[in-house]
Amino acid sequence: QISLLIGFISVNNSSWTDYSAYSFFQIVTMCDLVMILFFYIMHIFRVYRKLTCVSWPLAEFLHYLIGTLLLLIGSIVAAAKSYNITGLVAGATFGFLATILCVISMWSSYKVSCITQSTSEYH
């Protein structure tokens, strides 16, 4: 979360000319921050216990997966269009760092293991 925030602030405080590339990066980082805050509030107030019609682990995983992919795309675009401006390079670097941290977080939180079932019969 902190690396997302640092990346957003770095890009926001830099002077840049390619508006579309960096507005996409800013929108993606803000949406990721809001999404993380939303699911954090859901866990604090235990709203998932009251709304049982939604698979909250699956919804959280899909939102993090989509957010991470969009952040990776935004970081690639930001790095390609940085033109060696220090703030933009820093923003793209922290975007890549946040992408890596999000992947590690998803891997450790939602690790799926495939366990084979024994099919032997008992007599």
C-alpha positions as CSV (number, residue, x, y, z in Angstrom):
1,Q,0.0,0.0,0.0
2,I,2.8,2.4,0.9
3,S,4.6,1.7,-2.4
4,L,1.4,2.4,-4.3
5,L,1.0,5.6,-2.5
6,I,4.6,6.7,-3.1
7,G,4.3,5.8,-6.8
8,F,1.1,7.9,-7.0
9,I,2.6,10.9,-5.2
10,S,5.8,10.7,-7.3
11,V,3.8,10.8,-10.6
12,N,1.3,13.4,-9.3
13,N,4.1,15.8,-8.3
14,S,6.1,15.5,-11.5
15,S,5.8,17.5,-14.6
16,W,4.7,15.3,-17.5
17,T,3.5,15.8,-21.0
18,D,2.0,12.5,-22.0
19,Y,-1.3,12.9,-20.2
20,S,-3.0,9.6,-21.2
21,A,-0.1,7.4,-19.9
22,Y,0.1,9.0,-16.5
23,S,-3.6,9.5,-16.0
24,F,-4.0,5.8,-16.5
25,F,-1.3,5.1,-13.9
26,Q,-2.9,7.5,-11.5
27,I,-6.4,6.0,-11.9
28,V,-5.1,2.5,-11.5
29,T,-3.1,3.3,-8.3
30,M,-6.1,5.2,-6.8
31,C,-8.5,2.3,-7.7
32,D,-6.1,-0.2,-6.1
33,L,-5.8,1.9,-3.0
34,V,-9.5,2.2,-2.7
35,M,-10.0,-1.5,-3.3
36,I,-7.5,-2.4,-0.6
37,L,-9.2,0.0,1.8
38,F,-12.6,-1.4,1.0
39,F,-11.6,-5.0,1.7
40,Y,-9.7,-3.9,4.8
41,I,-12.9,-2.2,6.1
42,M,-14.9,-5.3,5.2
43,H,-12.6,-7.4,7.4
44,I,-12.6,-4.9,10.3
45,F,-16.4,-4.6,10.5
46,R,-16.9,-8.3,9.5
47,V,-19.4,-7.4,6.9
48,Y,-18.7,-10.7,5.1
49,R,-20.6,-12.5,7.9
50,K,-23.7,-10.5,7.2
51,L,-23.6,-10.8,3.4
52,T,-23.3,-14.5,2.9
53,C,-24.6,-14.5,-0.7
54,V,-21.2,-13.4,-2.0
55,S,-18.0,-15.5,-2.0
56,W,-15.8,-12.9,-0.4
57,P,-12.5,-14.8,-0.7
58,L,-13.1,-15.2,-4.5
59,A,-14.3,-11.6,-4.9
60,E,-11.2,-10.3,-3.1
61,F,-8.9,-12.6,-5.1
62,L,-10.4,-11.5,-8.4
63,H,-10.2,-7.8,-7.5
64,Y,-6.6,-8.1,-6.4
65,L,-5.7,-10.1,-9.5
66,I,-7.3,-7.6,-11.9
67,G,-5.9,-4.7,-10.0
68,T,-2.4,-6.2,-10.0
69,L,-2.6,-6.8,-13.8
70,L,-3.7,-3.2,-14.4
71,L,-1.0,-1.9,-12.2
72,L,1.6,-3.9,-14.1
73,I,0.3,-2.5,-17.4
74,G,0.2,1.0,-16.0
75,S,3.8,0.6,-14.7
76,I,5.0,-0.6,-18.0
77,V,3.4,2.3,-19.8
78,A,4.7,4.8,-17.2
79,A,8.2,3.4,-17.6
80,A,8.1,3.5,-21.3
81,K,6.9,7.2,-21.4
82,S,9.0,8.5,-18.5
83,Y,11.6,10.4,-20.7
84,N,14.1,10.2,-17.8
85,I,12.1,12.6,-15.6
86,T,13.1,11.6,-12.1
87,G,9.6,11.7,-10.5
88,L,8.1,9.6,-13.3
89,V,10.9,7.0,-13.1
90,A,10.4,6.8,-9.4
91,G,6.6,6.4,-9.9
92,A,7.1,3.6,-12.4
93,T,9.7,1.9,-10.1
94,F,7.3,2.0,-7.1
95,G,4.6,0.8,-9.4
96,F,6.7,-2.3,-10.3
97,L,7.5,-2.8,-6.7
98,A,3.9,-2.6,-5.7
99,T,3.1,-5.1,-8.5
100,I,5.6,-7.6,-7.1
101,L,4.4,-7.1,-3.5
102,C,0.8,-7.7,-4.7
103,V,1.7,-10.9,-6.4
104,I,3.6,-12.1,-3.3
105,S,0.6,-11.2,-1.1
106,M,-1.8,-13.0,-3.4
107,W,0.5,-16.0,-3.6
108,S,0.8,-16.3,0.2
109,S,-2.9,-15.5,1.0
110,Y,-4.7,-17.5,-1.7
111,K,-2.3,-20.4,-2.2
112,V,-4.2,-23.2,-3.8
113,S,-3.0,-26.7,-3.3
114,C,-4.0,-29.6,-5.5
115,I,-4.2,-32.7,-3.3
116,T,-5.0,-36.0,-5.0
117,Q,-7.7,-38.1,-3.4
118,S,-7.0,-41.7,-2.8
119,T,-9.4,-44.0,-4.7
120,S,-8.6,-47.2,-2.8
121,E,-11.6,-49.2,-1.5
122,Y,-11.8,-50.5,2.0
123,H,-13.0,-54.1,2.4
